[in-house]
Structures are given as structure tokens and as C-alpha cells.
Amino acid sequence: MRMPKARTALLTAMSAIAFVGASAGTAAADPPCYSGEVCVYYHGGLISKFPPIPAGWCTTISHEFDFVRNMSDRSQVAWSGTNCTNRSQFVPAKGSASVNLFWGIGGS
């Protein structure tokens, strides 16, 4: 059985719209990072959000992350080691940073 070209085009367009809509819904499911919070992401998905870590303190995140959004008034430091050691990346107050598979956050 052959379908008319117009009907085939319509079904293809409807499928594409449904797919894009489903993808957008998944991405929009993450809660926003509000003022005063520090949020860590992995491949675009929110891993954790928390108040800023005080200077001299550090906490390990239970999952690796590759992006930090710091919506707080305190600068933060991302650490690559699970015990807040090894490579570090400064994350300014009200700023963000892409990092490469980090595990810890500390206050600066």
C-alpha cells in the first residue's frame, strides 16, 4: 500500500515535533539554580545543588561533574580528587566554570 506524499510528509513532521517536544521536556525537568546556590552538572543534567561551601571547607559530591554554576556571593573551588585534592578550578561568585570530571567543591 502506498501513501500519498503529502500524508507521508505530514506524518514525518508530526513525528519530528513529538520527538523534539519530548527531548525539551526532559531537559526542562531539572530544577533551576537559584540565587545563593551552587549547582553541579554532568553532561547537562543537574547532579546536586547546595548552599556555598565556607572558605577552608570542602565536600565531596557523590557523582563526577563537568560544570559548576555558582549563584552565590562566595567564590568556590572545584577539585578533581574525591578527597578535595589534585587539580583545582576557581569558580567566581555569580559565575560558572566548565571542569573535566571533578568530584569535590570547596570554599575559597
MDAnalysis code that builds the backbone (N, CA, C; Angstrom):
import MDAnalysis as mda
import numpy as np

u = mda.Universe.empty(324, n_residues=108, atom_resindex=np.repeat(np.arange(108), 3), trajectory=True)
u.add_TopologyAttr("name", ["N", "CA", "C"] * 108)
u.add_TopologyAttr("resid", np.arange(1, 109))
u.add_TopologyAttr("resname", ["MET", "ARG", "MET", "PRO", "LYS", "ALA", "ARG", "THR", "ALA", "LEU", "LEU", "THR", "ALA", "MET", "SER", "ALA", "ILE", "ALA", "PHE", "VAL", "GLY", "ALA", "SER", "ALA", "GLY", "THR", "ALA", "ALA", "ALA", "ASP", "PRO", "PRO", "CYS", "TYR", "SER", "GLY", "GLU", "VAL", "CYS", "VAL", "TYR", "TYR", "HIS", "GLY", "GLY", "LEU", "ILE", "SER", "LYS", "PHE", "PRO", "PRO", "ILE", "PRO", "ALA", "GLY", "TRP", "CYS", "THR", "THR", "ILE", "SER", "HIS", "GLU", "PHE", "ASP", "PHE", "VAL", "ARG", "ASN", "MET", "SER", "ASP", "ARG", "SER", "GLN", "VAL", "ALA", "TRP", "SER", "GLY", "THR", "ASN", "CYS", "THR", "ASN", "ARG", "SER", "GLN", "PHE", "VAL", "PRO", "ALA", "LYS", "GLY", "SER", "ALA", "SER", "VAL", "ASN", "LEU", "PHE", "TRP", "GLY", "ILE", "GLY", "GLY", "SER"])
u.atoms.positions = np.array([
    [0.840, -1.170, 0.000],
    [0.000, 0.000, 0.000],
    [0.889, 1.238, 0.000],
    [0.578, 2.179, -0.874],
    [1.357, 3.391, -0.986],
    [0.601, 4.548, -0.350],
    [1.345, 5.415, 0.375],
    [0.743, 6.589, 0.979],
    [1.016, 7.793, 0.096],
    [0.086, 8.696, -0.012],
    [0.337, 9.920, -0.763],
    [1.502, 10.687, -0.128],
    [2.267, 11.408, -0.960],
    [3.442, 12.144, -0.482],
    [3.081, 13.161, 0.587],
    [1.972, 13.852, 0.441],
    [1.569, 14.863, 1.422],
    [1.325, 14.222, 2.787],
    [0.686, 13.068, 2.805],
    [0.408, 12.387, 4.073],
    [1.702, 11.894, 4.712],
    [2.615, 11.371, 3.906],
    [3.911, 10.921, 4.422],
    [4.672, 12.091, 5.030],
    [4.679, 13.224, 4.351],
    [5.372, 14.417, 4.850],
    [4.743, 14.881, 6.159],
    [3.426, 14.861, 6.246],
    [2.731, 15.275, 7.456],
    [3.084, 14.365, 8.625],
    [3.074, 13.062, 8.413],
    [3.413, 12.113, 9.485],
    [4.862, 12.287, 9.923],
    [5.755, 12.519, 8.984],
    [7.164, 12.742, 9.323],
    [7.321, 14.005, 10.161],
    [6.661, 15.072, 9.783],
    [6.726, 16.326, 10.534],
    [6.160, 16.162, 11.939],
    [5.036, 15.454, 12.055],
    [4.433, 15.231, 13.373],
    [5.355, 14.414, 14.265],
    [6.023, 13.421, 13.706],
    [6.971, 12.608, 14.480],
    [8.131, 13.454, 14.964],
    [8.657, 14.314, 14.105],
    [9.779, 15.181, 14.477],
    [9.376, 16.136, 15.589],
    [8.191, 16.712, 15.495],
    [7.719, 17.632, 16.527],
    [7.538, 16.896, 17.853],
    [6.989, 15.702, 17.812],
    [6.805, 14.913, 19.042],
    [8.147, 14.584, 19.670],
    [9.155, 14.239, 18.853],
    [10.476, 13.900, 19.379],
    [11.129, 15.116, 20.016],
    [11.100, 16.257, 19.346],
    [11.696, 17.479, 19.887],
    [10.984, 17.884, 21.163],
    [9.684, 17.783, 21.197],
    [8.926, 18.122, 22.399],
    [9.286, 17.225, 23.565],
    [9.466, 15.936, 23.311],
    [9.840, 15.004, 24.381],
    [11.240, 15.320, 24.882],
    [12.161, 15.654, 24.002],
    [13.521, 15.988, 24.419],
    [13.537, 17.247, 25.269],
    [12.797, 18.262, 24.861],
    [12.756, 19.516, 25.611],
    [12.146, 19.294, 26.985],
    [11.156, 18.442, 27.086],
    [10.533, 18.167, 28.370],
    [11.495, 17.525, 29.346],
    [12.353, 16.654, 28.856],
    [13.334, 16.003, 29.717],
    [14.330, 17.010, 30.249],
    [14.848, 17.881, 29.398],
    [15.830, 18.868, 29.822],
    [15.219, 19.863, 30.795],
    [13.963, 20.218, 30.604],
    [13.312, 21.194, 31.460],
    [12.967, 20.614, 32.831],
    [13.141, 19.314, 33.025],
    [12.789, 18.673, 34.287],
    [13.736, 19.061, 35.421],
    [14.975, 19.476, 35.101],
    [15.915, 19.880, 36.145],
    [15.440, 21.171, 36.793],
    [15.449, 21.230, 38.132],
    [15.085, 22.489, 38.780],
    [16.155, 23.547, 38.502],
    [15.779, 24.820, 38.484],
    [16.762, 25.861, 38.208],
    [17.736, 26.046, 39.366],
    [18.847, 26.659, 39.066],
    [19.837, 27.010, 40.081],
    [19.514, 28.434, 40.539],
    [19.047, 28.554, 41.769],
    [18.589, 29.840, 42.276],
    [19.725, 30.658, 42.874],
    [19.482, 31.944, 43.053],
    [20.432, 32.837, 43.698],
    [20.788, 32.273, 45.074],
    [22.071, 32.281, 45.391],
    [22.530, 31.758, 46.678],
    [22.905, 30.292, 46.647],
    [22.696, 29.606, 45.529],
    [23.006, 28.174, 45.431],
    [24.241, 27.937, 44.564],
    [24.853, 26.783, 44.794],
    [25.915, 26.262, 43.934],
    [25.351, 24.985, 43.317],
    [25.432, 24.865, 41.997],
    [24.850, 23.718, 41.305],
    [25.931, 23.047, 40.466],
    [25.964, 21.720, 40.502],
    [26.921, 20.966, 39.697],
    [26.163, 20.074, 38.717],
    [26.716, 19.942, 37.511],
    [26.064, 19.236, 36.409],
    [27.016, 18.216, 35.801],
    [26.449, 17.194, 35.208],
    [27.216, 16.213, 34.437],
    [26.489, 15.973, 33.121],
    [27.149, 16.280, 32.037],
    [26.573, 16.147, 30.689],
    [25.240, 16.870, 30.577],
    [25.142, 18.052, 31.190],
    [23.948, 18.869, 31.088],
    [22.861, 18.569, 32.099],
    [22.995, 17.504, 32.857],
    [21.988, 17.152, 33.860],
    [22.427, 17.571, 35.255],
    [21.507, 18.114, 36.027],
    [21.806, 18.542, 37.391],
    [22.139, 17.339, 38.264],
    [23.287, 17.404, 38.939],
    [23.700, 16.344, 39.867],
    [23.325, 16.712, 41.298],
    [23.634, 17.963, 41.678],
    [23.393, 18.388, 43.052],
    [23.342, 19.907, 43.115],
    [22.622, 20.439, 44.094],
    [22.606, 21.874, 44.376],
    [22.628, 22.045, 45.882],
    [23.347, 23.077, 46.354],
    [23.566, 23.239, 47.781],
    [23.995, 24.678, 48.066],
    [23.956, 25.084, 49.347],
    [24.467, 26.412, 49.703],
    [25.981, 26.447, 49.475],
    [26.571, 27.628, 49.346],
    [28.016, 27.691, 49.116],
    [28.797, 27.080, 50.281],
    [29.920, 26.481, 49.953],
    [30.783, 25.872, 50.970],
    [31.651, 26.984, 51.562],
    [31.760, 27.073, 52.891],
    [32.567, 28.132, 53.509],
    [34.061, 27.993, 53.168],
    [34.771, 29.098, 53.212],
    [36.222, 29.097, 52.964],
    [36.913, 28.124, 53.907],
    [37.841, 27.354, 53.375],
    [38.585, 26.389, 54.177],
    [37.910, 25.031, 54.310],
    [36.691, 24.897, 53.855],
    [35.957, 23.637, 53.917],
    [35.850, 23.045, 52.525],
    [35.581, 21.754, 52.460],
    [35.412, 21.090, 51.182],
    [34.452, 19.919, 51.360],
    [33.703, 19.634, 50.336],
    [32.784, 18.499, 50.370],
    [32.913, 17.706, 49.083],
    [32.733, 16.413, 49.182],
    [32.779, 15.553, 48.007],
    [31.367, 15.352, 47.488],
    [31.217, 15.447, 46.182],
    [29.938, 15.199, 45.529],
    [29.881, 13.704, 45.220],
    [28.724, 13.094, 45.329],
    [28.609, 11.644, 45.158],
    [28.663, 11.200, 43.697],
    [28.915, 12.109, 42.793],
    [28.956, 11.788, 41.364],
    [29.930, 12.743, 40.698],
    [30.629, 12.305, 39.692],
    [31.500, 13.226, 38.968],
    [30.669, 14.313, 38.302],
    [31.291, 15.478, 38.085],
    [30.586, 16.580, 37.434],
    [31.533, 17.282, 36.472],
    [30.941, 17.980, 35.485],
    [31.771, 18.655, 34.488],
    [31.409, 20.125, 34.295],
    [30.501, 20.642, 35.114],
    [30.138, 22.053, 35.027],
    [29.648, 22.520, 36.390],
    [30.072, 23.720, 36.797],
    [29.651, 24.306, 38.070],
    [29.020, 25.667, 37.792],
    [27.834, 25.889, 38.336],
    [27.198, 27.209, 38.284],
    [27.133, 27.704, 39.723],
    [27.802, 28.819, 39.989],
    [27.859, 29.383, 41.331],
    [26.998, 30.641, 41.378],
    [25.810, 30.519, 41.914],
    [24.889, 31.651, 42.004],
    [24.989, 32.341, 43.367],
    [26.005, 31.989, 44.148],
    [26.174, 32.573, 45.478],
    [27.105, 33.786, 45.429],
    [27.246, 34.438, 46.577],
    [28.143, 35.586, 46.714],
    [29.539, 35.167, 47.161],
    [29.789, 33.872, 47.289],
    [31.097, 33.353, 47.713],
    [31.754, 32.592, 46.571],
    [33.021, 32.882, 46.318],
    [33.726, 32.098, 45.302],
    [33.916, 30.674, 45.816],
    [34.030, 29.738, 44.898],
    [34.163, 28.318, 45.212],
    [35.344, 27.747, 44.438],
    [35.787, 26.571, 44.820],
    [36.851, 25.864, 44.121],
    [36.380, 24.439, 43.850],
    [36.470, 24.008, 42.591],
    [36.145, 22.622, 42.240],
    [37.442, 21.821, 42.267],
    [37.377, 20.608, 42.798],
    [38.556, 19.746, 42.921],
    [38.359, 18.463, 42.128],
    [39.439, 17.978, 41.517],
    [39.334, 16.754, 40.720],
    [39.415, 15.494, 41.570],
    [40.012, 15.560, 42.738],
    [40.134, 14.371, 43.581],
    [38.921, 14.175, 44.470],
    [38.635, 12.936, 44.822],
    [37.480, 12.649, 45.683],
    [37.702, 13.128, 47.106],
    [38.922, 13.456, 47.472],
    [39.186, 13.976, 48.813],
    [39.611, 15.443, 48.747],
    [39.098, 16.165, 47.751],
    [39.356, 17.601, 47.578],
    [40.845, 17.901, 47.428],
    [41.486, 17.117, 46.589],
    [42.905, 17.307, 46.281],
    [43.072, 17.273, 44.758],
    [44.288, 17.230, 44.300],
    [44.650, 17.183, 42.873],
    [44.352, 18.513, 42.195],
    [43.924, 18.474, 40.939],
    [43.682, 19.700, 40.169],
    [42.519, 20.487, 40.758],
    [42.610, 21.810, 40.639],
    [41.512, 22.650, 41.121],
    [41.143, 23.673, 40.059],
    [39.908, 24.138, 40.131],
    [39.391, 25.149, 39.210],
    [38.617, 26.175, 40.020],
    [39.026, 27.430, 39.949],
    [38.350, 28.515, 40.639],
    [37.006, 28.807, 39.965],
    [35.970, 28.988, 40.773],
    [34.643, 29.343, 40.265],
    [34.231, 30.630, 40.984],
    [34.226, 31.755, 40.278],
    [33.935, 33.033, 40.946],
    [32.487, 33.122, 41.426],
    [32.256, 34.007, 42.383],
    [30.895, 34.286, 42.832],
    [30.077, 34.762, 41.632],
    [28.850, 34.304, 41.539],
    [27.941, 34.648, 40.427],
    [28.517, 34.246, 39.069],
    [29.368, 33.221, 39.046],
    [29.989, 32.771, 37.800],
    [29.815, 31.283, 37.589],
    [30.467, 30.771, 36.580],
    [30.400, 29.342, 36.284],
    [31.711, 28.908, 35.661],
    [31.916, 27.598, 35.606],
    [33.144, 27.059, 35.019],
    [32.898, 25.654, 34.503],
    [33.461, 25.385, 33.344],
    [33.485, 24.014, 32.828],
    [34.712, 23.345, 33.423],
    [34.539, 22.153, 33.912],
    [35.640, 21.404, 34.521],
    [35.665, 20.021, 33.891],
    [36.722, 19.286, 34.103],
    [36.859, 17.974, 33.480],
    [36.812, 16.879, 34.538],
    [35.649, 16.315, 34.736],
    [35.438, 15.195, 35.660],
    [35.953, 15.481, 37.061],
    [35.311, 16.431, 37.715],
    [35.692, 16.787, 39.086],
    [34.732, 16.131, 40.075],
    [35.153, 16.066, 41.348],
    [34.384, 15.360, 42.375],
    [34.116, 16.179, 43.636],
    [34.849, 17.255, 43.879],
    [34.694, 17.982, 45.132],
    [34.516, 19.468, 44.908],
    [33.903, 20.136, 45.927],
    [33.715, 21.594, 45.914],
    [34.153, 22.122, 47.276],
    [34.873, 23.237, 47.254],
    [35.293, 23.866, 48.496],
    [35.128, 25.365, 48.430],
    [35.176, 25.992, 49.601],
    [35.081, 27.432, 49.668],
    [36.427, 28.066, 49.392],
    [36.389, 29.275, 48.891],
    [37.636, 29.971, 48.553],
    [37.703, 31.260, 49.315],
])
